[in-house]
Amino acid sequence: MRRTLRLFALAGCVAVAAAFMSAGAQAAPSLVDPDLAVRTAASGLDQPISMAFLGRDDMLVLEKATGKVQHVVNGVVQGTALDLSVNSASERGLLGIALDPKFCISGRVYLFWSESTTGADSADLATVPLLGNRVDRFVWNGSTLTFDRNIIKTRAFQADADQPLRGNHDGGVLRFGPDGKLYVVQGDTGRRGRLQNLINGPFGPGIPDDQFGGPEPDNAHLTGFILRLNDDGSAPRSNPFFRAGAAMGGEVGANVQKIFAYGLRNSFGMAFDPVSGNLWEQENGDDSFSELNRAFPGFNSGWVQIMGPPERIQQFKAIETSTVTPADPFTVSYFGLQQIRWLPTNIADTPGEALSRLFMLPGARYSAPELSWKFEVAPAGIGFLDSKALGKEYRNDLFLGAARTFLEGGHIFRVELKGNRRKVDVDDPRLKDLVADNLHKWELTESETLLFGRNFGVGTDVQTGPNGNLFVVSLSDGAVYEIYRPGGGKHDHEDD
């Protein structure tokens, strides 16, 4: 089972705005464990954001803003396999990659990217189609990628009344699961509809969410999801809402049939546990409650009604409605949830009220985060170490990169799971409630025992390499880093 699951771990993304990168010199990456070391596996890349291993020392690396898929061998770019005309404004761009489970036979490669309407790369928030986020399938011939077919197109354009144009919450991570299905994550792209747990949208019954429709999940409002797709983009009959969607019919019903999970604010990281096959994803809060979730079929993550555990709903509301200057060096006010169509003053006052407001598709189930942070710490790429190359104590642990460099220069957190692989295992007694009560945004209090690495910059992808070591893509450093154990056994990554 472990050997089979590892095949799917080779496919690997997150969209992080260039503004996330800190100016000035960046200290070299370092690790808390003195028995481990880090080296540069590839450098000189332009905003690398995701990668997929073709073999040992052989990978495809995506560049967010150039739209290029670079073929890197032994740390050196051998050539550009593909150059797409992307819109990279804010969190858009060339974002995610996954190799077909039968890649060695089919050569199929899946990419998530944001299309530019100009025919060239653009960073203009306006130059993107309404359904400008797309997943396309390409075929690899050993040196280049050739377009095969479109899999799906989803919402990208954000032009909401009385607000500036935006381009965030696009997600973009692609993963093939151990079931052979393609999983796609996308954030809410600023929508406030049923998939954001507002059954009547932000304005009330009969009033659309925006100028393009909603609040039901038509094509322009299918956002804040994890989709589970066949390799041709169709909906598997085993999906949790397949029957519910069939009963609805039409465009909305067809979209519902593709949903695996919903109620997500935004995610930059998604990975399958190599032991259990369970899917885990991280979510970014606005100012409060970053989350780490185990996403099961029919999972409703709770946004916009809930971030963090329901019993912390009063803290969620208090932080997001605060107009008092916080003791936070990074901001002057926390008030707001970006979209003014649904203000944070609307957040429920009690856990029961919040839970009662959730929009529950037939068979949907809400579950609180497995781990959360009171104030946003901006997690990004996540991945499991599917080997013992770093030492048996790290095998099958989960690692989280950073979407900002404010905390430890770009932190890497390490999270251990309990034996049942369904819950987080913590040593710090302050984390027994599974909430890190940090003091403000991008602050380490109660996460000290989770800290694994520093100064990795914006860590947008985390994967186990074919040699068993842990690889981290750093968008801000233009590099791919390799974490290894000096003097470790050559075959430490093999099964016992």
C-alpha positions, -999 to 999 in steps of 0.1 A, spaced: 0 0 0 28 24 9 46 18 -23 15 24 -43 7 56 -25 42 69 -31 36 69 -68 10 96 -63 32 116 -41 55 124 -70 28 147 -85 29 181 -72 14 243 -56 2 274 -45 -5 308 -57 13 335 -37 15 371 -48 49 386 -56 40 412 -29 44 384 -3 81 384 -9 102 405 15 127 430 2 164 428 11 188 401 18 175 368 30 194 346 54 203 311 43 178 284 52 185 265 84 170 236 104 163 232 140 177 197 141 215 199 139 217 164 124 199 176 93 212 200 66 198 219 36 213 224 1 201 241 -31 188 216 -56 180 243 -82 184 280 -84 181 310 -108 143 304 -113 118 331 -116 91 328 -89 91 290 -89 58 277 -73 54 240 -79 73 210 -92 68 174 -103 96 148 -103 102 130 -136 130 110 -120 160 113 -97 175 148 -102 149 154 -130 119 177 -125 95 201 -141 93 234 -122 65 260 -128 72 297 -128 42 316 -115 46 349 -135 64 338 -166 40 310 -174 70 288 -181 74 251 -173 111 246 -169 128 212 -173 155 210 -146 181 182 -146 208 180 -119 199 215 -108 203 231 -142 175 243 -165 177 222 -197 150 241 -215 115 255 -214 90 227 -219 60 251 -222 54 288 -221 18 299 -214 4 334 -216 -6 338 -179 -23 365 -159 -1 366 -127 -18 395 -110 -20 389 -72 -23 352 -66 -30 342 -102 -5 326 -126 9 292 -135 1 275 -102 -2 238 -101 11 206 -117 3 169 -114 15 139 -134 -10 113 -145 -7 81 -123 3 63 -155 26 90 -166 53 66 -177 29 53 -203 7 82 -211 31 111 -207 1 132 -195 7 163 -174 -20 184 -158 -16 222 -152 -36 247 -133 -31 282 -147 -47 317 -150 -53 328 -186 -44 362 -199 -67 378 -224 -39 398 -240 -21 368 -256 9 376 -235 19 375 -199 1 401 -179 0 414 -143 -31 436 -150 -60 425 -127 -85 432 -155 -70 411 -183 -84 377 -174 -116 360 -186 -144 355 -162 -136 318 -162 -99 324 -165 -86 298 -140 -83 266 -159 -69 230 -157 -56 217 -189 -40 184 -199 -7 183 -218 15 155 -232 52 152 -225 75 140 -252 108 142 -233 115 178 -239 83 198 -244 46 197 -234 19 198 -261 -18 208 -254 -42 178 -253 -75 190 -238 -91 213 -213 -103 197 -181 -123 226 -164 -125 264 -164 -134 282 -132 -138 318 -119 -109 342 -120 -122 377 -127 -131 397 -96 -148 431 -101 -172 437 -73 -192 468 -66 -176 496 -46 -143 476 -43 -110 475 -62 -103 448 -87 -88 417 -70 -70 385 -81 -66 364 -50 -79 332 -35 -72 312 -66 -57 281 -49 -43 261 -78 -29 229 -62 -34 197 -81 -29 162 -68 -38 127 -80 -51 106 -51 -44 70 -44 -78 63 -60 -64 76 -94 -87 107 -94 -76 143 -99 -81 166 -70 -83 204 -76 -84 231 -49 -95 266 -54 -103 294 -30 -135 315 -29 -122 341 -54 -142 366 -35 -176 350 -39 -202 350 -12 -226 323 -22 -238 288 -11 -204 273 -13 -194 300 12 -222 288 34 -246 317 25 -277 299 13 -292 332 1 -260 349 -7 -249 381 9 -280 402 1 -310 379 8 -334 356 -11 -337 362 -48 -308 386 -51 -277 374 -70 -243 374 -54 -227 396 -81 -233 409 -116 -227 374 -130 -253 355 -110 -251 332 -79 -255 325 -51 -260 289 -64 -228 273 -78 -232 280 -115 -200 281 -135 -192 317 -123 -198 307 -86 -182 273 -84 -155 284 -60 -141 276 -25 -138 239 -32 -119 207 -36 -130 190 -68 -126 153 -75 -125 145 -112 -118 117 -136 -88 122 -158 -110 137 -185 -127 162 -162 -159 143 -158 -174 137 -123 -169 102 -108 -201 85 -98 -186 78 -64 -183 115 -56 -202 125 -24 -227 148 -41 -231 130 -74 -267 120 -67 -276 154 -52 -263 171 -83 -281 147 -106 -314 156 -88 -307 193 -92 -298 190 -129 -285 217 -152 -253 236 -149 -255 239 -111 -262 202 -107 -233 192 -130 -209 213 -109 -222 199 -76 -215 164 -89 -178 173 -91 -174 186 -55 -154 166 -30 -153 194 -3 -165 230 -1 -166 260 23 -129 267 19 -116 303 21 -83 297 3 -57 270 3 -21 269 -9 -14 233 2 -30 199 -2 -14 165 2 -23 128 6 -11 109 37 11 81 23 0 58 51 -38 62 52 -45 78 19 -64 106 37 -64 140 21 -51 170 42 -53 207 33 -44 240 49 -65 271 48 -55 307 53 -75 329 75 -80 366 69 -65 379 102 -75 350 124 -75 312 124 -52 296 99 -63 259 97 -49 224 90 -78 201 80 -83 165 71 -107 167 41 -130 137 38 -157 131 11 -185 157 17 -164 179 40 -178 214 46 -149 235 60 -173 262 73 -162 294 57 -175 322 58 -195 314 89 -166 297 108 -129 298 109 -111 279 136 -130 257 160 -167 266 165 -161 271 203 -137 300 193 -164 318 173 -164 348 196 -127 352 191 -131 349 153 -157 377 154 -138 398 179 -106 398 159 -122 403 125 -144 432 138 -116 449 157 -111 486 148 -86 492 176 -50 493 166 -37 459 176 -3 452 192 8 439 158 38 453 139 23 442 106 -11 460 105 -30 489 119 -65 473 119 -80 438 116 -115 449 106 -130 433 75 -131 400 55 -119 417 22 -153 414 6 -177 442 19 -207 423 6 -207 403 39 -191 422 68 -176 405 99 -203 420 120 -225 393 105 -204 365 122 -225 345 146 -223 351 184 -224 315 195 -211 281 182 -247 268 178 -258 298 157 -227 295 135 -233 258 129 -270 263 122 -262 287 94 -241 263 73 -253 254 39 -253 216 39 -256 197 7 -272 162 12 -245 141 28 -222 170 38 -205 171 72 -187 199 90 -156 191 111 -134 215 131 -98 219 121 -73 193 133 -50 222 141 -54 260 140 -36 292 149 -55 320 166 -39 346 144 -30 340 108 5 325 103 1 322 65 8 285 58 15 276 22 26 243 6 22 211 26 36 176 21 43 144 38 78 128 41 72 94 26 106 80 36 130 75 65 158 93 48 158 121 74 156 96 102 128 73 113 115 100 137 104 121 107 89 94 85 53 101 74 52 135 92 35 165 76 55 196 68 40 231 61 58 259 43 50 297 46 31 321 23 49 350 39 84 356 51 74 376 83 76 345 106 112 332 110 121 343 75 97 318 60 90 290 85 86 253 80 64 236 106 65 199 112 32 182 124 31 146 137 -1 125 134 -15 100 159 -14 63 151 -49 64 136 -36 90 111 -68 111 117 -56 135 144 -27 157 151 -3 145 179 12 173 200 38 174 228 33 209 240 6 210 267 -5 244 254 -15 228 222 -38 201 238 -68 222 226 -53 221 191 -52 258 188 -19 278 189 -28 310 208 -2 332 192 -1 369 201 -7 384 167 -3 376 130 29 359 120 40 353 156 54 320 170 39 316 205 27 281 211 43 269 178 78 266 191 77 228 192 63 228 156 92 248 142 114 227 119 131 252 96 138 289 92 145 313 63 130 291 35 112 322 21 78 317 6 76 279 6 50 270 -20 55 233 -25 68 205 -3 74 170 -16 94 138 -10 119 134 -38 127 101 -55 158 99 -33 136 101 -1 148 136 9 124 165 15 122 192 -12 109 227 -7 101 252 -36 109 287 -25 90 313 -47 108 342 -31 143 327 -33 139 315 -69 151 281 -57 143 245 -48 159 234 -16 167 198 -5 166 188 31 188 158 39 207 139 66 245 141 60 259 106 59 225 90 57 222 56 42 219 56 4 187 35 5 171 50 36 140 58 16 132 22 7 105 2 25 116 -21 53 
